[in-house]
Amino acid sequence: MTSRRHIIALLPLAGGVSLLRAQAPGPVLDPKDAQAVSLGYVVDAAQVNKTKYPKYAGGQACSNCQLYQGAAGSAQGPCPIYQNRQVAAKGWCSAWVKKA
């Protein structure tokens, strides 16, 4: 039989597990995803179709975009445009906005 004290003692552990789940990285964005295709997302900014996306300028990448939420120096990070799926730090899409 489980006592009330035992259950109360376990509550902080349950909270810690749910916190870890909330911080776990989301799935990686597939470049073939319909939304990614519509925004011209590429895993490597050097592969941007400059004819189709004339707004692209050298040096633009997800890592220096205002929307990118990955840690500095990380290979990938979440992007709210793609429901916080992981995008490549070296990637690019037409939603790119200069980081302030």
BELKAJO-V151364 format. One record per helix or strand of 2 or more residues. SS is the DSSP state (2 for helix, 1 for strand). FROM is the first residue (numbers start at 1). TO is the last residue. If there is no record, write none. Layout:
# BELKAJO-V151364
ss	from	to
SS	FROM	TO
SS	FROM	TO
This chain:
# BELKAJO-V151364
ss	from	to
2	4	23
2	34	38
2	45	47
2	62	64
1	76	79
2	80	82
1	85	88
